[in-house]
Amino acid sequence: MNLIIERQIKNDLAVEVSYAGKLSQKLEGHRHGDPGVYKPDPHRAARTRNSIGCKNHLVGCAQRISFMKTILAFLALTGILAAQETRREIVNAAPTPAEDAKANSDKVPDVYAIKGQFDRIVTLRFKFNADLLAGMEQMVKQEKIRNAVVLSGIGSVRGYQIHQVSNRDFPSKNMFVKNPTEPADVISMNGYIMDGRIHAHMTLATPDRAFGGHLEPGTSVFTFVIVTLGIMNDGADFSRIDDKTYR
């Protein structure tokens, strides 16, 4: 509702500014006698009254413009206050300080390949107000999924909680961003399921921005969400692919 009111006020403000500009041109015509701007009245008294009326209109326009700007500032402030986004940063330390402090090992390759095939494809459909992560965890158990690839995800949410990495050195830190009242479209989802553990990232979009991060509890579905999983055969070993200490 605030957004609709704000747009209407901005439209009205543009009209008032335009009207004030035209009146200013008309007053300039009175002052300089420019026939291209103002056509002189043969009666000086009438012309004087017209000039005074224009000045009064300009004063009124200025007052209305000032009032509208105050309303816009108030709406912006209430929008900030109404937003319920919270942020908290936590240290995601390794099991021991030594694992965070250690250097890279030559025994761990810079990159390695994991070969396998999809055994089956499973598509999950979530209804209004379902918790997205909890629903995925439920279906992983129900469908006896061990290792899988999150191939895609679309839909919309009523609110969300995600986290992003927030530093560059070990121990790593995560910034948790939560807003239970901001609706957003789910533009995409990807990630992995490793020994039944879900590591999913998603991209969200609102009318003002696009953002994303690691899916966390508290992300509730709005219209629907659809997630498609590619289930790996038993030959694939995903046990260490997101282990930051394996370096």
Sine and cosine of phi, psi and omega as CSV:
sin_phi,cos_phi,sin_psi,cos_psi,sin_omega,cos_omega
0.00,0.00,-0.68,0.73,0.04,-1.00
-0.85,0.53,-0.61,0.79,-0.02,-1.00
-0.91,0.41,-0.65,0.76,0.01,-1.00
-0.90,0.43,-0.71,0.70,0.01,-1.00
-0.88,0.47,-0.68,0.73,-0.02,-1.00
-0.88,0.47,-0.68,0.73,0.03,-1.00
-0.89,0.46,-0.66,0.75,-0.01,-1.00
-0.91,0.42,-0.66,0.75,0.01,-1.00
-0.90,0.43,-0.65,0.76,0.03,-1.00
-0.89,0.46,-0.63,0.77,0.05,-1.00
-0.90,0.45,-0.72,0.70,0.01,-1.00
-0.89,0.45,-0.62,0.79,0.00,-1.00
-0.89,0.45,-0.65,0.76,0.03,-1.00
-0.89,0.45,-0.64,0.77,0.03,-1.00
-0.90,0.43,-0.70,0.72,-0.01,-1.00
-0.89,0.46,-0.69,0.72,0.00,-1.00
-0.89,0.46,-0.67,0.74,0.02,-1.00
-0.89,0.45,-0.69,0.72,-0.01,-1.00
-0.90,0.43,-0.66,0.75,0.01,-1.00
-0.89,0.46,-0.62,0.79,0.03,-1.00
-0.89,0.46,-0.66,0.75,0.02,-1.00
-0.91,0.42,-0.64,0.77,0.02,-1.00
-0.91,0.42,-0.61,0.79,0.04,-1.00
-0.88,0.47,-0.65,0.76,0.06,-1.00
-0.88,0.48,-0.65,0.76,-0.03,-1.00
-0.91,0.41,-0.63,0.77,0.04,-1.00
-0.91,0.42,-0.61,0.79,0.05,-1.00
-0.89,0.46,-0.59,0.80,0.05,-1.00
-0.90,0.44,-0.63,0.78,0.06,-1.00
-0.87,0.49,-0.68,0.74,-0.12,-0.99
-0.95,0.32,-0.69,0.73,-0.12,-0.99
-0.98,-0.21,-0.11,0.99,0.00,-1.00
0.92,0.39,0.53,0.85,0.00,-1.00
-0.97,0.23,0.92,-0.38,-0.06,-1.00
-0.94,0.35,-0.33,0.95,0.03,-1.00
-0.97,0.26,-0.37,0.93,-0.01,-1.00
-0.97,-0.24,-0.65,0.76,-0.04,-1.00
-0.66,-0.75,0.75,-0.67,0.03,-1.00
-1.00,-0.03,0.89,-0.46,-0.10,-1.00
-0.88,0.47,0.63,-0.77,0.11,-0.99
-0.99,0.11,0.69,-0.72,0.01,-1.00
-0.90,0.43,-0.33,0.95,0.00,-1.00
-0.97,-0.24,0.92,-0.40,-0.08,-1.00
-0.86,0.50,-0.65,0.76,-0.04,-1.00
-0.88,0.47,-0.67,0.74,0.00,-1.00
-0.91,0.42,-0.63,0.77,0.01,-1.00
-0.90,0.44,-0.64,0.76,0.02,-1.00
-0.89,0.46,-0.69,0.72,0.02,-1.00
-0.88,0.47,-0.65,0.76,0.00,-1.00
-0.89,0.46,-0.65,0.76,0.01,-1.00
-0.90,0.43,-0.69,0.73,0.02,-1.00
-0.89,0.45,-0.64,0.77,0.03,-1.00
-0.89,0.46,-0.64,0.77,0.03,-1.00
-0.89,0.45,-0.68,0.73,0.01,-1.00
-0.88,0.47,-0.67,0.74,0.02,-1.00
-0.89,0.46,-0.65,0.76,0.05,-1.00
-0.89,0.46,-0.65,0.76,0.01,-1.00
-0.89,0.45,-0.65,0.76,0.04,-1.00
-0.88,0.47,-0.69,0.72,0.02,-1.00
-0.89,0.46,-0.66,0.75,0.03,-1.00
-0.88,0.48,-0.70,0.72,-0.01,-1.00
-0.88,0.48,-0.65,0.76,0.02,-1.00
-0.91,0.41,-0.66,0.75,0.01,-1.00
-0.92,0.38,-0.64,0.77,0.03,-1.00
-0.89,0.46,-0.68,0.73,0.02,-1.00
-0.89,0.46,-0.66,0.75,0.00,-1.00
-0.90,0.43,-0.68,0.74,0.00,-1.00
-0.90,0.43,-0.63,0.77,0.05,-1.00
-0.89,0.45,-0.61,0.79,0.05,-1.00
-0.89,0.45,-0.68,0.73,0.02,-1.00
-0.88,0.47,-0.69,0.72,0.01,-1.00
-0.88,0.48,-0.67,0.74,0.02,-1.00
-0.90,0.44,-0.63,0.77,0.02,-1.00
-0.91,0.42,-0.68,0.73,0.01,-1.00
-0.90,0.44,-0.63,0.77,0.04,-1.00
-0.89,0.46,-0.66,0.75,0.01,-1.00
-0.91,0.41,-0.70,0.71,0.01,-1.00
-0.91,0.41,-0.53,0.85,0.06,-1.00
-0.90,0.44,-0.65,0.76,0.03,-1.00
-0.92,0.40,-0.69,0.73,-0.01,-1.00
-0.92,0.39,-0.57,0.82,-0.04,-1.00
-0.96,0.29,-0.44,0.90,0.00,-1.00
-0.90,0.44,0.69,-0.73,-0.05,-1.00
-0.93,-0.36,0.39,0.92,0.01,-1.00
-0.93,0.37,0.74,-0.67,0.08,-1.00
-0.81,-0.58,0.49,-0.87,0.02,-1.00
-0.74,-0.68,0.65,-0.76,0.09,-1.00
-0.57,-0.82,0.71,-0.70,-0.01,-1.00
-0.97,-0.24,0.74,-0.68,0.04,-1.00
-0.80,-0.60,0.48,-0.88,0.08,-1.00
-1.00,0.08,0.84,-0.55,0.01,-1.00
-0.99,-0.16,0.96,0.30,-0.11,-0.99
-0.96,0.30,0.48,-0.88,0.12,-0.99
-0.94,0.34,0.23,-0.97,0.00,-1.00
-0.81,0.58,-0.53,0.85,0.05,-1.00
-0.72,-0.70,0.48,-0.88,0.05,-1.00
-0.86,0.51,-0.52,0.85,-0.02,-1.00
-0.89,0.45,-0.57,0.82,-0.01,-1.00
-0.94,0.34,-0.52,0.85,0.09,-1.00
-0.96,0.28,-0.52,0.85,-0.10,-1.00
-1.00,0.05,-0.30,0.95,-0.13,-0.99
-0.93,0.36,0.44,-0.90,0.06,-1.00
-1.00,0.07,0.18,-0.98,0.07,-1.00
-0.90,0.45,0.58,-0.81,0.01,-1.00
-0.99,-0.17,0.64,-0.77,0.08,-1.00
-0.93,0.38,-0.31,0.95,-0.01,-1.00
-0.98,0.21,-0.25,0.97,0.04,-1.00
-0.98,-0.21,0.87,-0.49,-0.03,-1.00
-0.92,0.39,0.45,-0.89,0.04,-1.00
-0.87,0.49,-0.58,0.82,0.02,-1.00
-0.47,-0.88,0.59,-0.81,0.07,-1.00
-0.61,-0.79,0.35,-0.93,-0.08,-1.00
-0.97,-0.26,0.62,-0.78,0.10,-0.99
-0.90,-0.44,0.90,-0.44,-0.07,-1.00
-0.99,-0.16,0.58,-0.82,0.01,-1.00
0.01,-1.00,-0.04,-1.00,0.01,-1.00
-0.69,-0.72,0.44,-0.90,0.12,-0.99
-0.95,0.30,0.79,-0.61,0.06,-1.00
-0.99,0.10,-0.57,0.82,0.02,-1.00
-0.28,-0.96,0.24,-0.97,0.06,-1.00
-0.90,-0.44,0.73,-0.68,0.03,-1.00
-0.83,-0.56,0.78,-0.62,0.06,-1.00
-0.94,-0.35,0.79,-0.62,-0.02,-1.00
-0.96,-0.29,0.67,-0.74,0.05,-1.00
-0.85,-0.53,0.81,-0.59,-0.06,-1.00
-0.94,-0.34,0.65,-0.76,0.00,-1.00
-0.99,-0.11,0.07,-1.00,0.00,-1.00
-0.77,0.64,0.75,-0.66,0.13,-0.99
0.97,0.26,0.05,1.00,0.08,-1.00
-0.94,0.33,0.56,-0.83,0.11,-0.99
-0.99,0.16,0.84,-0.55,-0.17,-0.99
-0.90,0.43,-0.75,0.67,-0.04,-1.00
-0.94,0.35,-0.68,0.73,0.01,-1.00
-0.88,0.47,-0.61,0.79,0.04,-1.00
-0.91,0.41,-0.64,0.76,0.04,-1.00
-0.90,0.43,-0.68,0.73,0.02,-1.00
-0.88,0.47,-0.64,0.77,0.04,-1.00
-0.88,0.48,-0.70,0.72,-0.05,-1.00
-0.96,0.28,-0.49,0.87,0.08,-1.00
-0.88,0.47,-0.67,0.75,0.05,-1.00
-0.94,0.34,-0.71,0.70,-0.05,-1.00
-0.89,0.45,-0.65,0.76,-0.05,-1.00
-1.00,0.00,0.07,1.00,0.03,-1.00
0.80,0.60,0.78,0.62,-0.01,-1.00
-1.00,-0.03,0.81,-0.59,0.04,-1.00
-0.99,-0.17,-0.89,0.45,0.01,-1.00
-0.85,-0.53,0.72,-0.70,-0.04,-1.00
-0.40,-0.92,0.27,-0.96,0.09,-1.00
-0.92,-0.40,0.77,-0.64,0.12,-0.99
-0.98,0.20,0.95,-0.32,-0.12,-0.99
-0.99,0.11,-0.62,0.79,-0.04,-1.00
-0.27,-0.96,0.28,-0.96,0.08,-1.00
-0.30,-0.95,0.70,-0.72,0.07,-1.00
-0.62,-0.79,0.22,-0.98,0.06,-1.00
0.63,-0.78,-0.54,-0.84,0.03,-1.00
-0.45,-0.89,0.39,-0.92,-0.02,-1.00
-0.78,-0.62,0.41,-0.91,0.03,-1.00
-1.00,0.01,-0.38,0.92,0.00,-1.00
-0.17,-0.98,0.18,-0.98,-0.13,-0.99
-0.47,-0.88,0.33,-0.94,0.28,-0.96
-0.64,-0.77,0.80,-0.60,0.02,-1.00
-0.68,-0.73,0.21,-0.98,0.18,-0.98
-0.68,-0.73,0.45,-0.89,0.07,-1.00
-0.77,-0.64,0.47,-0.89,0.10,-0.99
-0.91,0.41,0.61,-0.79,-0.12,-0.99
-0.77,-0.63,0.23,0.97,0.09,-1.00
-0.51,-0.86,-0.06,-1.00,-0.13,-0.99
-0.85,-0.53,-0.09,1.00,-0.05,-1.00
-0.76,-0.65,0.36,-0.93,0.06,-1.00
-0.98,0.18,0.59,-0.81,-0.02,1.00
-0.94,0.33,0.60,-0.80,-0.02,-1.00
-0.95,0.30,0.42,-0.91,0.03,-1.00
-0.83,-0.55,0.54,-0.84,0.04,-1.00
-0.86,-0.51,0.70,-0.72,0.09,-1.00
-0.98,-0.21,0.90,-0.43,0.01,-1.00
-1.00,-0.02,0.82,-0.57,-0.02,-1.00
-0.90,-0.44,0.84,-0.54,-0.07,-1.00
-0.76,-0.65,0.74,-0.67,0.12,-0.99
-0.57,-0.82,0.99,-0.16,-0.07,-1.00
-0.97,0.26,-0.12,0.99,-0.08,-1.00
-0.87,-0.49,0.07,1.00,-0.01,-1.00
-0.99,-0.14,0.92,-0.39,0.05,-1.00
-0.96,0.27,0.49,-0.87,0.00,-1.00
-0.37,-0.93,0.46,-0.89,0.14,-0.99
-0.99,0.15,0.63,-0.78,0.18,-0.98
-1.00,0.05,0.96,-0.29,-0.04,-1.00
-0.98,0.18,-0.62,0.78,0.02,-1.00
-0.32,-0.95,0.34,-0.94,0.14,-0.99
-0.59,-0.81,0.65,-0.76,0.12,-0.99
-0.52,-0.85,0.14,-0.99,-0.01,-1.00
0.52,-0.86,-0.33,-0.95,-0.08,-1.00
-0.61,-0.79,0.42,-0.91,0.20,-0.98
-0.90,-0.43,0.84,-0.54,-0.12,-0.99
-0.82,-0.57,0.92,-0.39,-0.06,-1.00
0.78,0.63,0.63,0.77,0.04,-1.00
1.00,0.09,-0.03,1.00,0.00,-1.00
-0.99,-0.14,0.75,-0.67,-0.09,-1.00
-1.00,-0.05,0.77,-0.64,0.15,-0.99
-0.79,-0.61,1.00,-0.04,-0.11,-0.99
-0.88,-0.47,0.67,-0.75,0.12,-0.99
-0.90,-0.43,0.50,-0.87,0.05,-1.00
-0.60,-0.80,0.43,-0.90,0.09,-1.00
-0.95,-0.32,0.76,-0.65,0.01,-1.00
-0.89,-0.45,0.41,-0.91,0.03,-1.00
-0.59,-0.80,0.65,-0.76,0.16,-0.99
-0.89,-0.45,0.05,-1.00,0.06,-1.00
-0.87,0.50,-0.31,0.95,-0.09,-1.00
-0.96,-0.29,-0.36,0.93,-0.12,-0.99
-0.30,-0.95,0.27,-0.96,0.16,-0.99
-0.85,-0.53,0.62,-0.79,-0.05,-1.00
-0.37,-0.93,0.16,-0.99,-0.02,-1.00
-0.24,-0.97,-0.01,-1.00,0.01,-1.00
0.22,-0.98,-0.23,-0.97,-0.03,-1.00
-0.98,0.20,0.80,-0.60,-0.02,-1.00
-0.90,0.43,0.75,-0.66,0.01,-1.00
-0.80,-0.60,0.28,-0.96,0.09,-1.00
-0.85,0.53,0.48,-0.88,0.00,-1.00
0.99,-0.12,0.14,0.99,0.09,-1.00
-0.99,-0.11,0.96,-0.28,-0.12,-0.99
-0.97,-0.24,0.63,-0.77,-0.09,-1.00
-0.97,0.25,0.60,-0.80,0.12,-0.99
-0.98,-0.19,-0.99,-0.12,-0.08,-1.00
-0.94,0.35,-0.76,0.65,0.06,-1.00
-0.06,-1.00,0.26,-0.97,0.23,-0.97
-0.65,-0.76,0.67,-0.74,0.05,-1.00
-0.86,-0.51,0.80,-0.60,0.02,-1.00
-0.81,-0.59,0.75,-0.66,0.01,-1.00
-0.92,-0.39,0.77,-0.64,-0.03,-1.00
-0.90,-0.44,0.68,-0.73,0.17,-0.99
-0.98,-0.19,0.93,-0.36,-0.09,-1.00
-0.99,0.10,0.82,-0.57,-0.04,-1.00
-0.98,0.18,0.45,-0.89,0.09,-1.00
-0.97,0.26,0.08,-1.00,-0.13,-0.99
-0.94,0.34,-0.21,0.98,-0.04,-1.00
-0.98,0.21,-0.26,0.97,-0.06,-1.00
-1.00,0.09,0.72,-0.69,0.02,-1.00
-0.91,-0.41,0.97,-0.25,-0.01,-1.00
-0.98,-0.19,0.24,0.97,-0.22,-0.98
-0.89,0.45,-0.47,0.88,-0.12,-0.99
-0.85,-0.53,0.18,0.98,-0.15,-0.99
-0.93,0.36,-0.40,0.92,0.05,-1.00
-0.90,-0.44,0.39,0.92,0.02,-1.00
-1.00,0.06,0.96,-0.28,-0.07,-1.00
-0.94,0.34,-0.30,0.95,0.03,-1.00
-0.99,0.14,-0.18,0.98,0.03,-1.00
-1.00,0.06,0.99,0.12,-0.08,-1.00
-0.52,-0.85,0.00,0.00,0.00,0.00
